[in-house]
């Protein structure tokens, strides 16, 4: 999404991203530091054929079993160390046969540590057209994670700038703050543009 107005609130952008998430053929789960599922997209619930009440608050590893659980646990641990990773796992109770491709992406940092990660799961089997669609969905979901991270940065920068301005600043300091906000806003605009392009709405910004 290309922003014409740099003053658009992060909360508004977050709502837009939330709607875009429902158009990806991927199960996106937000996992907290305890390994619990803190959030899941509705499109993802449809893919794994479960209700929100069966998923939210659940230990994510309980969706895996046997060797898959050990592999998933290792990948999640790596992600919480700050490294994105991918792995394959059979997700139980989904009604689908064969493994799923799962991408783990750090998406929320607190005090220099990863507080939450995003797990992006797509079926690894199916007709060629389904495989192509799944790949595009995974790319869009990865862009979604990056967009959410950028929006979080924008929100933090805006709050920090507001606190600085309340204390009163020199014109030179005000220019530095304005430049920082402008750069962060431009980064958010590019991230939204890339995400919009991946879902087929418009080309990314030049």
N, C-alpha and C positions, 0 to 999 in steps of 0.2 A: 504494500500500500504506500503510495506516495503522499506525503503530508504537505498540504498547502499552508496549513496553519501550525506553526511550531508550538503553539500554546495548547494544543489538544492534550487533555489530561491523561496521565498513564492509566487511570481507571477506565476511561473510555476505550483506549487501545486494548486493554485487557479483555473487555467485553467482546470486542471485535475478534480478537484471537480465539476466545472461547467458542464463538460461533464457527470460525474457520475449522476448529478442531473437529467439529461434528461432520465435516465433509471429507475427512481423510479415512481411508480404509486401513486403519491401524488401531490397535488397542494401546492407548497411552495411559500409563499409570504413574502417579507421583508417589514416591516411596520415601518415608521419613527415616531418620537415623536408627529407629528401632526395627526397621524392616517392614513396617505396616503400610498398607495401601491408604494413602491420605486422600487421593482423588483419582478418578478415572473418567474418561470421556464416554458419552453415551454411545457413540459409534463403536467404541471398544467393547462395551458391554454386549452389544448385539453380536459382535464377532466371537466372543468367548461364550455367548449364550448363557449369561448369568445376570441376576438382578443386582442392583446397587447394594441392597441389604446383605447379599452374599459375599460381596467383594470389599466394600469400604471398611477399613479397620482391621482387615484380615492380614495375617503374615503372608507376604507375597510368596515366600518359598513353599507354602502349603499348596500352591498351584502346580508345583513340580514334584517329582518323586524319583527315588532311586539315584542313579548316577547323575540324572539331570539336575536334581536338587543340589548336589555337591558342586556341579559346574556352575549353576546359577549363583550359589552362595559366594563362590570365588570371584565371579564377575562383578557381583554387587559390591563386594568388599573392595575390589580394585577401583570401582567407580567412586566410592566414598573416599578414596584416597586422592581423587581429583582427575582420574583418567577415564575417558570414554572407552567403551569396549563393546564387543558384539559376541554373541554366543547363540547356539541352537539348543532348544529344549522342548520336550513334549509337555504341553500344559494340560493337566487333567480336567475332567468335567467340562469340556468345551464342545463335545460332539463332533470334533474334527480329528481326522487321522493324520499322523505324521508330525514332524517337528515344526516348531515356530522359530523364526529368526527374531532375536531380541537384541535391541541396541540399548545400552545403558549410558545415559548422559548426565553429568553433574549439572544441576540447574539452579541451585540456591546455596549461597555461601554465607556463613555467619562466623564472624571472628576469625576469618582465614580458613575455616573448615567447611567441608561440604555438609550441609544440613539436610538436603533433599536431592534425590536423583529422579530422572525421568526414564521410565522403561518403555520402549517403543517396540511392540510385538506385532509381527505380520506372519500369516501362514506361509510355510516354506514350500507347500505342494499345491498343485492345481494346474489348470490349463495355462498355456503360454500367456494368453491375454490377462489372466488373473495374476500371474507372476509379474508381468510388466506393471500392472496397476498397483500391486503390492510394493514394488520397488519405488514407484513414484510416491506412494503414500508414505513410505518410510523416509524418503528425502524431504517431503513436506513436513512430516512430524519433527524431523531433526531441525528444519528451519524454524518450526514452531518453538522448539526448545531454545534455540538461539534468540528468537524474538522475545520470548519471555524474559530471558536473562538480560537482554538489552533494555527492555522496558523497566526491569527492576533497577538497572543502573541509572536510567533516566529519572526514576522516582527518587532514588537516593541523592542524585545530584541536585534535583529541584529542592528537596527538603534542606540539604546542606546550604544551597544558595540562599534560600529564604532566611535561614538562621543567620547567615553572614550579613545579609542586607538589613536585618532588624537591628543589628548592632551598630550599623552605620559604617560606611566604607569611603575611602577616597575614590575619586574618579578612576584612577589607575587600577585600583583593586576591583572596582565595579566592572571595568572592561575585562579583566581576567575572568571574573565570575561569568560574565555574559558570554565570553568566548568558550568557556567550558560547557555551559548549557547548550550553546549552539552546536558544538561538536557532538555532544551526547545526543541531542535531538536529531542531528543528521544521521548518526549511526542507527538510531531507532527507525528513522524513515527508510534507510537502506534495508534494514532487516525486514521490515514490513513489506517493502517492495519485493524482496526476494521470495518471501513466503507467498505473497499474492501471485507472483509469477508461477510458482510451483503448483498452485491449485488451478492454474489456467485462467486467471482473471485478467492479467495484463503483464506486459514485459517488465523486467526489472529496470531500475534507474540506471542511467549511463554512468 
